[in-house]
Amino acid sequence: MFVKPEYRNKGYAESVTAFIVERLRRDGFAVYVHIEAENTKSMNLAKKIGFLEDRNVRWFTLEEVQND
């Protein structure tokens, strides 16, 4: 979630995220978040609303193969 600088630290991201999580859980969905390792602000938000760190995931890509 991106919050414009002038609206940060007012609890908006927390409120919106908590609402979405609550609605999804109420509707029977399992809720997960995937957050890149360097995104500490999002990790802190997730922990603040009750998410627990479960595992670390690494992304791998293949370079494009050129067929000559």
N, C-alpha and C positions, 0 to 999 in steps of 0.2 A: 504494500500500500504506500502510495506517495502522498505526503501531506505538505502543502505549501509552507515555506518557512514561517510566514506570519501566523499560521494556525497551529504550529507545533507546540507541544507541552501544555495542551489544554484538555487532554483526555479524549479527543475526538477519535483517534485511531483505536484506542482501547474500547471505547463505547461501541463503535461500529463492528469491530472484530468480535467482541463478546456477544453482540446481538446475533451476528451471523452464526457463530458457533452454537449458541443456544438454540436457534431455530433449526439448524441442521440436526443437532442431537435430538431435539423434540420430535423431528420427523423420522428418526431412526437411523440416521447416517452416522458412520464412524467418521471422526474429523481428525485430519492430519494436516500438518504444515510442512512444507519443504522450504528451508531457508539456507541460503548460501552461507558458508562458514564465516565470511568477513562481514556479514550483515548483523552486527551486534545489536543494533537498535531493534530490529525485528525479532531477534532471539529474546531480548529482554521483554518485549511486549508479549510474546507468546508465553514466556514463563510467568509473567505477571497475571495473565488471565487463566493460568492453570495447566498449560502444556508442560509435559516433562520430556527432557531430552532422552531419546530412545536409541539413536544410532547416528553415525556419521556416514554420509554417502559421498562417493567421489564420482565425478563425471568424466567420461572418457570420450574422445572423438577420434574418428579415423580421418586422416588426411585424404582429400579427394585423389583418386587414382586416375591418372591420365592414360587413356588408351591411344597409343600411337598408331 
